[in-house]
Amino acid sequence: KTPRNHQGPKSNSNQEKEAFNIMITIRPKIRHVSRIISSSLRSAGEEPSTSILMFETLPKSRLTIRCMAGPVIRDFSDSSWEKRRRAAQRLDDHISVPEWATYDPTSDSPHSVPNLANGKWLPLPNNIIDIPDPMNAHAKDVLYHIPDPSLHDLDEFVHSASTVKKSGLHNPLKNVKRYTMYGEITRRAGNLLSTPSVEDYFARSIMRCVPKSYGQALGEVRVTASFLHNFAGDNVRFLAAGGGGSVGVSGDHDGQRSVGYRWPFGYVAIVAPFNFPLEIPVLQLMGALYMGNKPLFKPTEKVAVVMEQFLRLLHHCGMPMGDVDMLNCRGEVAGDFICSNPVRMTQFTGSSHVADLLSVKTKGKVKIEDAGFDWKILGPDVPSPSEVDYVAWQCDQDAYAASGQKCSAQSILFMHSNWVKTGLLDKISALAAERNLKKLTVGPVLTQTTDSILGHVERLLKIPGSYTLFGGKELPNHSIPTIYGAVEPTAVFVPIEAMLSDDKIFQTCTSEIFGPFQIVTEYDDKSIDLVLNACERMDNHLTAALVSNDVAFQHKVLANTVNGTTYSGMRARTTGAPQNHWFGPSGDPRGAGIGTPEAIRQVWSSHREIIEDYLVPKMWTKPKQT
């Protein structure tokens, strides 16, 4: 956005008229040009009232659109200007509720989230669970209600599960038109989710139940939309190919060949987490549907409204009502239902404790993405000052964005002693201090209380040589309910020798606190093996970051660690689960990936080999028996 002087009517000394140029370079023939212009203006905090459009063709068949908004009166003494500049955060904007939606995230009236079973939305029962406003303990009303059924109240779900065959709703030899049907549904859903009003609607719906910054919420929506774009059209049917070099392999004689396919399980379950109430459920749900399964979707109670609305979007885009069941209930009820009905596979994302319980109860019929105590190692090669600033920023983002409520959040930082002289920790501390409730760059922790988090800090401070680097206090001036946590971004230094000296101390240091908290420790060239020992002793291996451009150092660390999604190089991070690469744990045969064709095939289907053998030789004679 480039302000220019604008000659207009006289204005007082406190006012200034400006025109804004926004340059967008796009390919010719792109559709929805007006949408792009409007989105760009909104991102700059301006209303999308376009007065002048000038087009000019540039080299390489590109097009530049110069969009000049009408003159804007800017009064620096008026707080209304600051309100407009905050439009990029969407904290105060008017919201456009889509025609298919039933929930308004700006409303103070409680919303009722129904269950979906057997192709129909069920009426809300008498027994309900009230979900409180996570930002306001003094709110007059709850955020919304969800059903609270017992196992005996789930007859519709029992019937739905009983009607699904093991061969699924479709497979490579049955109801094959459903592959192209889901390609078209996905195309429509991706386009719809990419429109500014709809992505804004979902971002703010996410913020309402999982308070995180608008940028974090919008990023989640856009990754989801990109995933949908990736699997539109024929890409759904391509998933059914067997892979592994077993697609149309020639046989031992004429008329024989073997063909590999990916086969659905039938009726399956998805138990989804709260922290990404749209992205993780959608990526797993669509993968299950693509492969021909009928999913039972169990959301976390606190965030059920987000996926309720997304299912309504899918219905609007053509998905049959009976293809997905949505079960709102308490966790133990869902577990009992899964174990007492023909649920042939359960995909679970959440805590390791629950994952282990499900593994036993389902007799191993699970795919899990469980807790992640994720490490970051800063190598011996210290970069330029500007790159140090970048690493500090990335460390802050990894540890504290979304209040640290990511399974990929930076849980422990192994810092080479060469980095101490750079002032890295001071830079991280300064960045963490900028986080505040107003912009939701820090917010309520939905799985811990303030006392439990600060109690963990106290236990760490009893370890010899440990001390608080920054934070370790309750957030000031908040109204977050006491059932949730409200703490400042916190870092505690623990000497690596003390950390490894005792199993109980190590377990304390590597206990995941799903909030704005991290452990920091230091090592040198002689103690790198202690770092690798610590990585080996950790139980969870989801993400990791190796911040180094030293190839020999990279090789040593990567060869001796197992984390499923590992970023390596000076820009390495622990967070970030985009749609363009595999994301999931390693070192566990139950591990579930997400986001890629490989992940979808491995999680939501099994391999089936069909050997075709047609031709009996004309001169065949009976051989001797063996």
Stockholm file with secondary structure:
# STOCKHOLM 1.0

chainA/1-626         KTPRNHQGPKSNSNQEKEAFNIMITIRPKIRHVSRIISSSLRSAGEEPSTSILMFETLPKSRLTIRCMAGPVIRDFSDSSWEKRRRAAQRLDDHISVPEWATYDPTSDSPHSVPNLANGKWLPLPNNIIDIPDPMNAHAKDVLYHIPDPSLHDLDEFVHSASTVKKSGLHNPLKNVKRYTMYGEITRRAGNLLSTPSVEDYFARSIMRCVPKSYGQALGEVRVTASFLHNFAGDNVRFLAAGGGGSVGVSGDHDGQRSVGYRWPFGYVAIVAPFNFPLEIPVLQLMGALYMGNKPLFKPTEKVAVVMEQFLRLLHHCGMPMGDVDMLNCRGEVAGDFICSNPVRMTQFTGSSHVADLLSVKTKGKVKIEDAGFDWKILGPDVPSPSEVDYVAWQCDQDAYAASGQKCSAQSILFMHSNWVKTGLLDKISALAAERNLKKLTVGPVLTQTTDSILGHVERLLKIPGSYTLFGGKELPNHSIPTIYGAVEPTAVFVPIEAMLSDDKIFQTCTSEIFGPFQIVTEYDDKSIDLVLNACERMDNHLTAALVSNDVAFQHKVLANTVNGTTYSGMRARTTGAPQNHWFGPSGDPRGAGIGTPEAIRQVWSSHREIIEDYLVPKMWTKPKQT
#=GR chainA/1-626 SS CEEEECCCSCCCTTEEEEEEEEEEEECTTCSCHHHHHHHHHHHTTCCCCEEEEEEEEEGGGEEEEEEEECCEEEETTCHHHHHHHGGGGTSSCCCCCCTTCCCCTTCCSCEECCCEETTEECCCCSCEEEECCTTCTTCSSCSEEEECCCGGGCHHHHHHHHTCCTTCSCBTTBSTHHHHHHHHHHHHHHHHHHSHHHHHHHHHHHHHHSCCCHHHHHHHHHHHHHHHHHTCTTHHHHTTBCCTTCSSEECSSTTEEEEEEEECCSEEEEECCSSSTTHHHHHHHHHHHHTTCEEEEECCGGGHHHHHHHHHHHHHTTCCGGGCEECCSCHHHHHHHHHHTTCCEEEEESCHHHHHHHHHHTTTCEEEECCCCEEEEECSCCCCHHHHHHHHHHHHHHHHGGGGCSTTSEEEEEEEGGGGGGTHHHHHHHHHHTCCTTTTSSCCBSSSCHHHHHHHHHHHHTSTTCEEEECCSBCSSCCCCTTSBCBCCEEEECCHHHHTSCHHHHHHHTCCCSSSEEEEEEECGGGHHHHHHHHHHCSCCSEEEEECCCHHHHHHHHHTCCCSEEEESTTCCSCCCCTTSCBCCCSCTTBCCBSSHHHHHHHHCEEEEEEEECCCCTTCCCCCCC
#=GC SS_cons         CEEEECCCSCCCTTEEEEEEEEEEEECTTCSCHHHHHHHHHHHTTCCCCEEEEEEEEEGGGEEEEEEEECCEEEETTCHHHHHHHGGGGTSSCCCCCCTTCCCCTTCCSCEECCCEETTEECCCCSCEEEECCTTCTTCSSCSEEEECCCGGGCHHHHHHHHTCCTTCSCBTTBSTHHHHHHHHHHHHHHHHHHSHHHHHHHHHHHHHHSCCCHHHHHHHHHHHHHHHHHTCTTHHHHTTBCCTTCSSEECSSTTEEEEEEEECCSEEEEECCSSSTTHHHHHHHHHHHHTTCEEEEECCGGGHHHHHHHHHHHHHTTCCGGGCEECCSCHHHHHHHHHHTTCCEEEEESCHHHHHHHHHHTTTCEEEECCCCEEEEECSCCCCHHHHHHHHHHHHHHHHGGGGCSTTSEEEEEEEGGGGGGTHHHHHHHHHHTCCTTTTSSCCBSSSCHHHHHHHHHHHHTSTTCEEEECCSBCSSCCCCTTSBCBCCEEEECCHHHHTSCHHHHHHHTCCCSSSEEEEEEECGGGHHHHHHHHHHCSCCSEEEEECCCHHHHHHHHHTCCCSEEEESTTCCSCCCCTTSCBCCCSCTTBCCBSSHHHHHHHHCEEEEEEEECCCCTTCCCCCCC
//
